[in-house]
Amino acid sequence: MEPLQLSDEKLFYSIGEVAKMFDVNTSLIRFWEKEFKQIAPKKTESGKRKFTQKDIRIFEKIYELVKEKGFTLAGAKEELKTSKKNNSKISQIELKLAQIKTTLVELLKEQ
């Protein structure tokens, strides 16, 4: 599946729009919402789900893991956890590298 092109202007998507993006039934969207705690759509007063772009990106990853790569739900959950931990470590490394760069630039200015 090609990465989805989401509009920068649109903040929320209905369950029908999300289902259409992935060519699945809305019942699958509801099921994945219950199974994966990372998905937390806002709900209107009448109970209609409003998914953010972040929710859709998580659906995209779940779809890739389950539908395209054949992961079980348990396997997909574990992969999402591992991916989140790795992203956190990468962010920490990037921050440390930025600090080192700043220090090196300051040292070069002093010479």
C-alpha positions as CSV (number, residue, x, y, z in Angstrom):
1,M,0.0,0.0,0.0
2,E,1.3,3.4,-0.9
3,P,1.5,5.9,2.0
4,L,-1.7,7.9,2.3
5,Q,-1.8,11.5,1.2
6,L,-3.7,13.4,3.9
7,S,-4.8,17.0,3.6
8,D,-3.0,19.5,5.8
9,E,-6.2,21.4,6.0
10,K,-8.4,18.6,7.4
11,L,-8.1,18.0,11.1
12,F,-10.6,15.1,11.6
13,Y,-11.9,12.2,9.6
14,S,-15.1,10.2,10.0
15,I,-15.0,6.4,10.5
16,G,-16.4,6.1,7.0
17,E,-13.6,8.1,5.5
18,V,-11.0,6.1,7.3
19,A,-12.6,2.8,6.2
20,K,-12.6,4.0,2.6
21,M,-8.9,5.0,2.8
22,F,-8.0,1.4,3.7
23,D,-10.8,-0.3,1.7
24,V,-12.2,-2.1,4.8
25,N,-15.5,-2.2,6.7
26,T,-16.1,0.3,9.5
27,S,-16.5,-2.7,11.8
28,L,-12.8,-3.4,11.3
29,I,-11.9,0.1,12.2
30,R,-14.0,-0.2,15.4
31,F,-12.4,-3.5,16.2
32,W,-8.8,-2.2,15.7
33,E,-9.8,0.8,17.9
34,K,-10.7,-1.5,20.7
35,E,-7.6,-3.7,20.2
36,F,-4.9,-1.0,19.9
37,K,-4.8,1.5,22.7
38,Q,-2.7,3.8,20.6
39,I,-5.9,4.7,18.6
40,A,-8.0,7.2,20.5
41,P,-10.4,9.1,18.3
42,K,-12.2,12.1,19.7
43,K,-16.0,11.6,19.9
44,T,-18.7,14.1,19.3
45,E,-21.6,14.5,21.8
46,S,-23.6,12.1,19.7
47,G,-20.8,9.5,19.9
48,K,-19.4,9.8,16.3
49,R,-15.8,9.1,16.1
50,K,-13.4,11.8,14.7
51,F,-10.0,10.4,13.8
52,T,-6.9,12.6,13.6
53,Q,-4.1,12.2,11.1
54,K,-2.1,10.6,13.9
55,D,-4.8,8.0,14.4
56,I,-4.8,7.4,10.6
57,R,-1.0,6.9,10.6
58,I,-1.4,4.3,13.3
59,F,-4.1,2.6,11.3
60,E,-1.7,2.7,8.3
61,K,1.0,0.9,10.3
62,I,-1.5,-1.7,11.7
63,Y,-2.8,-2.3,8.2
64,E,0.7,-2.8,6.9
65,L,1.6,-5.2,9.7
66,V,-1.6,-7.3,9.7
67,K,-2.9,-7.2,6.2
68,E,0.3,-6.9,4.2
69,K,2.9,-8.6,6.3
70,G,0.7,-11.2,8.0
71,F,1.3,-10.3,11.6
72,T,-1.1,-11.6,14.2
73,L,-2.8,-8.9,16.3
74,A,-0.5,-9.8,19.2
75,G,2.5,-9.5,16.9
76,A,1.3,-6.2,15.6
77,K,0.9,-4.8,19.1
78,E,4.4,-5.9,20.0
79,E,5.8,-4.4,16.9
80,L,4.1,-1.1,17.6
81,K,5.6,-1.1,21.1
82,T,9.1,-1.9,19.8
83,S,8.8,0.8,17.1
84,K,7.8,3.4,19.7
85,K,10.7,2.5,21.9
86,N,13.1,2.7,19.0
87,N,11.7,6.1,17.9
88,S,12.2,7.4,21.4
89,K,15.8,6.2,21.5
90,I,16.4,7.8,18.0
91,S,15.0,11.1,19.3
92,Q,17.3,11.0,22.3
93,I,20.3,10.3,20.1
94,E,19.3,13.2,17.7
95,L,19.0,15.6,20.7
96,K,22.4,14.5,22.0
97,L,24.0,15.0,18.5
98,A,22.5,18.5,18.3
99,Q,24.0,19.4,21.6
100,I,27.4,18.1,20.5
101,K,27.1,20.1,17.3
102,T,26.3,23.2,19.2
103,T,29.3,22.6,21.5
104,L,31.6,22.1,18.5
105,V,30.4,25.2,16.8
106,E,31.1,27.2,19.9
107,L,34.6,25.8,20.2
108,L,35.4,26.7,16.6
109,K,34.2,30.3,17.2
110,E,36.6,30.6,20.2
111,Q,39.6,29.7,18.1
